[in-house]
Amino acid sequence: MEPGRPDQTDIPAIEWPTVALTVLVYGGWLALTAWHATLPWPVLLVGGAWVVAWQGSLQHEVIHDHPTRHRWINNAIGFIPLSLWLPYAVYAREHTAHHTTPHLTDPLDDTESNYLPRPGGLPHALSVLEATLIGRMVFGPPIRVARFWWSEMRRATAAPLTVAREWVPHLIGVALLLAWFDHVGLSLVTYMLCFVWPGTGLLLIRSFAEHRASPDPAARTAVVADFGPLALLFLNNNLHPWHHTHPGVPWYDLPALYHADPQAFPRAPRYSGYGAVFARFAFRAHDSLIHPGR
């Protein structure tokens, strides 16, 4: 089922909880950057990481046609490049492809696969660094950024006009953010270390155990039955089989779907919460780095 609301007729025209979330995300970001000089660095680090990761989750929502029925409004909400490195248009295109592929986790078909098609070389060496959950959080951000930019440079040689359409608006947005940093006296290094790197690391917690390669399609999408702070940060996307089955359902309604039938996906990998994910994988690889079908 593609992103959107094909099975939802009772969703309001304006989803006010998501509108309120939008105000919190961007208002919090403005406050943290404007008053960064007065905040202790641990507060700036925790707040900056949270708000960048939260915006990543908000972008995921707007890709699925939230919080309004007007795509241009939703795209305007998601466009602002707080992470600096990822154009919203690229994320939207690749995430839509992730939802439409019948071959989840296959690195040659799934745009969000964490697997490699073959062993060896630099990609394999880098994947070893981020194979554990701690490694994913610490080393994952620079590895993911470098891998993504390399992929985009290669794509630019094949489709320069398409890449330009996605990247030029993004770069204009980044330039405006850099002008804001200059206005408030926030260095780019501080922003990268207190906002972008840890914020991306937080987001990578969600995707770490989200999918797992399996010959059984029903066993490829995991359930993390968590309803604490990280579930709020990820906007309940940890209830991932429900999201994939009902991609048009807004984030705040996913827990009700889960509680209506917690065993609706009996073959899905299941974790009792993010505490269980950390206990199991903090210093242990989640899976083989190489996709078993390759």
N, C-alpha and C positions, 0 to 999 in steps of 0.2 A: 504494500500500500504506500502510495507516495505521500510526501509531506502535504499537509492541508487538513481539511475537515470533512472528508467525504462521508463519514459515518456520524457526524455530529450536527444536529439541527437545533439544539437547545443552548448552544454557546452564545453568550451575549455579544452584541455588536462591538462593545468595548469591554475588555477584560480588566476591570479596575485593579485587581491585585497585581497584575503585571505592570500596569501604569504606575502604581505606587512603587513597585520594585525599580522601575526605570528611574524614578525620581531619587530613590535611595542610592542607586548605583552611581549616577552621574553627579548627584549632589554630594555624595561622600567623596568621590574622586576630586571634585573641585575644592572641597574643604581641605582634604589631605594635602593636595598640591599647593594650595594657596597659603596654608599655615604650616608647611613642612618644617620651617626653621624653628618653630616654637615647640615642636613635638619631639619627645625622646625617640631615638632611632628604633627601639623595639616596637613602639606604638606605630611609627611610620611603616615599618616592615610588615607588621601583622595587618594593619589597615590597608596598606597598599596592595599586598598580596591578595587579600580577601576581595577588594573591590575589582581588581583586574580579573580574577577568576570568576567572580560573580557576573561581570559583564560578558565573559565567555559563555556562561550558562544562559544569560539573557539573549545573546546573539543566537544561540541554538533555538530558543523559543521563537524569536521573530522569523527565523528561517522556516518554521512550521506555521507561519501565518498568524502569529499572535503579536500584539494584543488587540488589533483591529481587523476589519475586513478590507482595509485599504493597504495594498502591498507597499505603496510608496511611503506611507507613514511608518509601517513596520521596518522597512529597509532604512529609513532615516534614523530610527532608534538604534538599529544594529550596526550602522555604518561606522560610527566614531571609533577610530583605531587606537584604543587605549593600550593595546599590547604592542603597538608600533609595527610588528613584523608580519602580521597576517591580514591581507586584504579581505574584507567581509565578503566581497563578490566571489573570491576563490573558495572561501569556507562554505558559502551557500551552495555553490555548484558541486563541490566535492561531497558535502554532507547529503545533498539530494541524491547523488549517485550512490552513496552508501546505503540509503534506504531503498533504492530500486534494484540493487543487484541481488540475484538469487544465490550468489556465492559469497556470503559473508565470511570474512577472515582471509579469503584468498588474496594474496598480495598483488596478483595480476588482474583482479576484478574489483576488489573492495578498496575504495580510496582511503579508508580509515584502518586498514589492516596493520597490525603490529608485527606481522610475520615477514620473514625474508623468503624469496623464492628459491634461493640456493645459498650454500655456505661459502665462506671465504671472502677475502678482500676487506677493505675499509668498512663497508656497511656492516659486516659481521662483527668486526672488532668493536665498533661503536655500539652495536646492539648488546654486546656482552656487558658493556659498562652500565647500560640501563635495563638489564634483565630483571633485577630485583626492584622491589617497590622503592626502597631508599635510593637506589641508583637512578630509577626513573625520575624521582623528584629532584635530585641534585644534578645529575648529568643530563637528564632528558631534555630540559629546556634548550640549552645551546645545541645539542645534537639535533633536536627536531627543527630548530630554526635553520641550522646549516643545511640539513637535508632538504628542507622545503625550498630554501632559496636556490640551491643547486638544481632541484627539479624545475623550478620556475625559469631559471636561466636557460635550461635545455628546451623547455617549452617555448620560450621566446624566440628561439632560432627557427622553430617550426611554424609558429602561429603568432608573429609579432603584433599584429593588429588586435587580436583577441587578448593577448597579454596586456597590451597598452590600455585597452578599455577597462580592464580590471585594476590595473596598477596606478594609472594616472590619478583617478579620484582618490585612491588610497594615499598616494604620496602627497597630494594637496592637503588631505586631512592630517597627515603626519607633520607637514610644515606648519599648520595652524597650531598643533599641539606644541611643537618646538618653540613657536613664538610665545605661547602661554608660559612655558617653562622659563623662557628668558624674562618674561614680564614679572614672574613671581620669584625669580632667583633660584630655581631648582635645576641642579645640574643633570645632564643626561645620564651620567654615571650613577648618581643617586637614584634616579628614576629606574634605571635598568636593574640595579641591585635590590631596591626596596619594593618595586612594583612588578616589573615585567618577569624577571627570573623566578621569584617565589610564587607569583600569581600563576604563571604557566606550570610550575611544579605542582601547585595545588590541583589544577585542572587535570593533570596527568594521573592523579590518584583515581579519578573516576574511570578513565579509559583503561587503566591497568588491567582490571579483571572483568571488564565489561563483556568481552567476547572471547570465545575459545574455539579453536579449530576442532571440528568433529565431523565424521561422515553423516551424522544425524543432524539435519538442519535445525531441529527443535532443541538441540543441545549446544547451539553456538552462541546464545545470548544469555548472560548470567543475571541472576537476581541478587542484589545486595539489600537485604531487608533492614535498612537503616532509616531512622526518622529523626536523627539528631542534627547537629550543626552542619555536618558535611552534606547531608541530604538537602538541607536548605541551600547550601552553597551550590549544589549541583541541580537545584530545582527539581528534585525527585527523579532525576533521570537515572538514578541507581535502580529504580524499578523498571529496568530496561526492556524486558519482554512486553510489558504493558505499553510502553512508549512505542515500540516498533509495531505493535498490533493496532494501536490507536494513536497515530502520530498527531492527529488533530486535537487531542484532548489537552487542555492547558495544564501546566505543571501542578497547580494547586488542587486539581481533581484526580491526579494519579494515585494518591494514597487511598482514596475511596474505592477506586477500581481494584487496587491490591487487596484491601480488606474485605471486599465483597467476595473474593475467591482467591485466597493466598496460594492455593495449590493449582492455579489455572495452567501453569506451565511445569508439569512434574518432571520433565526431562532436562530442564534448564539447570546449569550449575547454580548452586545456591550458597550464599554466605549470610550469616546471621546479622552482620553489620560490618562497618569499616574496621572496627576493632579486630574482628576475625580475619579480615583481609590483611591487616598489618601483622597480626600474630603469625599468620601462615607465610606471608611473602616478603616481610620487611628485608630479609637477607637471603631470600631464596627465589629463584626464578619462577615465574608464573607458569611457564610452559617451554617447550622447545622453541628455539629462535626460528627454525626453518619450518615452513608450512608442511604438514605431513602429506599433503596431496601433490607436492611438487618434487 
